Amino acid sequence: MDGDRSVLFATGAILVLCAPLFGGFFVRKTTLGFFFAALIALLVGFREYAFKPALEEETFLFKESDYYTIQLRKDSGTGGPPLVTLYIDNLTHSCSNLDDPSHLVYRYMRVYDEVVRWQTTRRPSFRTLFIGGGGYTFPRYIEARYPKADIDVVEIDPEITRVSLDHLGVRKDTKIRTFNTDGRWFVMNHRDKEKYDFIFLDAFNDLSVPYHLTTLEFSRQLKTLLKPDGLLLVNVIDSFDKGTFLRSYTRTVQEVFEKGKVHLITLAPSDAFIGVTNSVVVASPRLWTWKIFRDF
């Protein structure tokens, strides 16, 4: 038994057992014995409920790691191919088609794909770094479409890596190299400079943001790992018109890469900028002519 549920249940059980023992509620030993017998029976009956959380019918995996609560659910969709959805702390993190790694459900990943396809017309082979593994959806896609690509993934939670390898379609003979460590720690201690053609930072969600991955210093460290013509692509989840994080983070990246070398790709039409949505911040040490990308 592990995880927060086990700790909370065990702590509660100990407190309940200690209350009558040390609180002086029962003077007669017979009454105290009956109380403990009834209490133990209640705890045994409640134990299965406490350690078996209420899950959706489609959920076929539930784990509590040292970092997250991890769930996998089968999703037949609306007439489309069957998908497996990864939930981390009740937030949707990826949707995977186990039979087709080229099936990209999320629009921001399709933006990733368009940028990579635009660049690979001049790069027969390339190196990629992913900070945040999630369901390994896009690393798996890169491996399938570009066999010559080198793929490094930094994922802090080894349990998420195991779940992805066992259940989310990552090949058993995969060439994806995984580093189960903190993203900033990995970047700080990486000795090879100007190594990567693409760095994908996908570690933010709309409820929590690892602040140490948003700083000016970290952006500078990422820049040192990019080739002179490499690209940094960051998935940011925020309100486009009212959110403060998107604007603040974009300004931080601009301080490192300069304004003309940082671009924002939005994923909704101009009349739909309401609420929280995905945007992709793209930066490069090189000044790219983005008209070529728009015409691609």
Sequence and secondary structure as in RCSB ss.txt:
>XXXX:A:sequence
MDGDRSVLFATGAILVLCAPLFGGFFVRKTTLGFFFAALIALLVGFREYAFKPALEEETFLFKESDYYTIQLRKD
SGTGGPPLVTLYIDNLTHSCSNLDDPSHLVYRYMRVYDEVVRWQTTRRPSFRTLFIGGGGYTFPRYIEARYPKAD
IDVVEIDPEITRVSLDHLGVRKDTKIRTFNTDGRWFVMNHRDKEKYDFIFLDAFNDLSVPYHLTTLEFSRQLKTL
LKPDGLLLVNVIDSFDKGTFLRSYTRTVQEVFEKGKVHLITLAPSDAFIGVTNSVVVASPRLWTWKIFRDF
>XXXX:A:secstr
  HHHHHHHHHHHHHHHHHHHHH    SHHHHHHHHHHHHHHHHHHHHHHHS    TTEEEEEE SS EEEEEEE
  SSS  EEEEEETTEEEEEE TT TT   SHHHHHHHHHHHHHHTS SS EEEEE  TT HHHHHHHHH TT E
EEEE S HHHHHHHHHHS   TT   EEE S HHHHHHT    S EEEEEE    SS   GGGSSHHHHHHHHHH
EEEEEEEEEEEEEETTT SHHHHHHHHHHHHH GGGEEEEESS GGG  SEEEEEEEE SS   HHHHHT 
